[in-house]
Every structure is written in structure tokens, then in C-alpha cells.
Amino acid sequence: MLTRRWVSAKRLSYVVLDEADQLLSTLSWLVQIRQILCRLRPDRQLLFFSATWPTEAEAAAAELCGPEVMKICVNPAVPNILQDVKLFPGSFDGGYDLKLAALVGWVEKELCADESLLVLCVGRQTARDLKESPELALAAGTSGWTLPVALLDGQGPEAEHASYRQFVQGEARVLVSTFSLAGRGLDFSDSMAAADSRVNGLSLAVLLFDFPNNIREYANCIGRTARPGQRGLGRAVSFLPEGRFWIAGELIAMLDHCGQLVPEPLRRQHSDDAGFVAEMRAAMQKLLQPEAAAGDALPHVQCGGDFDAAKGVWILPASLPSYRRKLLHCLADELGLPHVSSGSDGLRRLHIARDRDALPDKFFVEGEEVLVADPRWPKEPTYRGMVIDPKINRRNRTLRVRLYNGRQSREVEADVNLVHVVSECSWSDGNSGPRLAPTTTGPRTI
């Protein structure tokens, strides 16, 4: 709108960002917000609204607002939502059939007669499969409900409104949706119930069929219950598959912060993983020492692995569970060690090195400056840019990069073989937020 001059930037006095935690913590969004704000009058006022406020958002807000930041917290900070976690070991995603059986069993045995259930998952296809599940429909189809299971999956405004209305007005007992559609921003309360205490609102339980990517998304998802216009304290049940066990520590901290009982299997799993991480931390710190270049200087660890002393590369075994590889990727980031996973599924091995050039694949850091070559002249770096997402797309062998030319920029999926690091940024400080201001000039226009 600003580029097409539909709105005069100099006439805007207030800028409001809802769900600011997501907008300010994601580098691609933050770059666009910076570009918008640089067009506005310097005395404009910024207002950020969010249910969670991570350190990345805090740093970005301080940068955008300057020293005059004012923070207002609305109490109670943490609703008294009852939370339970069920672990699914042995499978990366827990297994659809196993989780479906657990969901059906929970609805039959745990869901109260007057209680509604919001089921959230990652993908639209999973949501549709759950909607069409005869087992779930049978378990949810008790008397007093017009529709056992409804679906909210982006099927169009009219259909979405109908599904939402059926659920909040008590016609449908179960609503199935995705994190992106229903995990934040929706109140799940009838406007009549919110305005008039004599009108019964929903008594809502939330079940996370899949587990979110981070603890902030988890907090937003379970926050769909215990909202104004609803009845009861609210409760949430989460299915935690092995592929997400790496988040156990943050989840336990969240439960402790909310005064909730931590399930013993979860605490035991985290204790085992904490011992594993402590052992691996000592080994990685040894790898950082110069004497690790001579002979097998790494301490022996339970998980094993191979050490190439000449190259300074530690190669972990393929038998290492994927969630533990994730833990070690995070640990390597913290310690400042380049790292990549390489190999086909089932044979992937984590490589950790002192020097990124010794790794079997390219390694990038979010926010670092790069030069991107034109495919027509692959040996001649042409465009200046910044890494948006350091994770390489395994199928396409591409990397998300933002290219710059003056105040203009655009995001591209660049061939990793055409991306070259200009200057390495400091990335071992535990801060995963943006570290490098975008370069405003480039050798060639975009």
C-alpha cells in the first residue's frame, strides 16, 4: 500500500502490531517492519500486543522504539489452565494410528458430558482425516450434540464461519483445526455469552494432536481455553512424540511456572536427556581446544562416533535419535561450533567441526551477510543479501535469502552452491535473533 501510494506514510501517527511476538521474532517479518517504519514520520507511536514476549521480540522492540519503551502487563499473567502431557516414544511423529487411538480413548473416558473439545494439529490433511474418522465421530457423538465433529481448515470464509459458529454455540462437540488457523487469535466464545453472564459459554478443553514447533506456540494454543465468555478453568492435553522430546526442558519449565504437576514420564525423559547433553557439552568444549587437533583428544562418550583429528570433525553415529541430534544442533550453536547433518534418511549423521569448511555440506547462520551469484555467472557473486533461514531445503538444495538494493529488497530461495559468506557474525552468544543490519547497497540491481 505504501509502495503504490494508496496511503500517505507521513500522515500515519500510530502503528499497531498484533501477535507482535511472532512478527518481531521472525527475521523476514522484522526486515519488512523496518522497511515500513523508515517511511513513517519519526514521532509515530508504536503499540505491540502479544500473549508471550520472548527475548528476540524484546531486543527488536528496543531497537525500533529506542529508550522510551513502556511495557504494560495485564494480570493474571498465567491463566490457571490444567495441563497434561502424554509421551509417544519410538516414533518421530508418534504415529497417526497410535495418537488417534489415544485421542478416541481420551474422548470416551476423560471428556466431560458438557465439555467441548478443540483438537489442533500441524497439517490440513491430518485435520481432514480426523474429521472423517468414524472412531472419533462415534466417541464424540453422545446425545445432546447436533454434530459430533466439525472442521475448520481454510475451506473458505462462509464454511469457516459456519464451523466456528456451530462450535461456539454448542452444536458441534469437537472442532478439528490446524495451529496456523486456530492456534492463536480466536476466542472460541459466543459473543452473547461474553456479554451476558446468563448465557452459558463453552466449557472448553484443548488437545494438541501434534506438538507445536516451540513453547511460545504451545502457550498460544492452550490459551484458546479459559477465555472470557467460557466456563470453567479450562484444560489442555498435549501429545508429545519422540521427535519433539528436545523441547521437554522448556515444557517442564512452563508447567512449573504455571503451578502444574509435571508427569513423571516427562520428567524422567528430561533427566536422561540432560545427562546426555552434559556429557556432549564436555566433548564439544574439548573439540574447541587446540590440542583436539592431535590424535583422539575427545573424551569417550556413551553415544560413540568417529573423530577426524586432521580435519577437527566429530561425526556422530546414525543411530542417534533425531530429537537428540536437534539437542546437539542447539548445543553447537550455543558453543559456536559449525554443524550439519548429512546423509539419507535412516543414515543421517551429525558432523560437528571447529571450522565450517571442514563440514561435508554448507553451513550458514541466520542474519549473516552473503553474496549470491547469478545462475548465468555462477563464479561471479553478484547480489548482496542476508540469510533469513539458515536451514537448507534438503529436497531443492536452496536457502532463504533476502537480497538488497538500496531500500528495496526481496526474499528468494537461492541455490546453496551460489551463496557465499561475506563476513561471519557472532553467533555463539545464545541469541538467535537478527545480528546484522541489512546492507543497503549491492553490486547489481535486483
Summary of the structure (lengths in Angstrom):
residues: 446
radius of gyration: 24.7
end to end distance: 20.6
largest distance: 76.9
contacts: 1334
relative contact order: 0.09
helix: 35%
strand: 24%
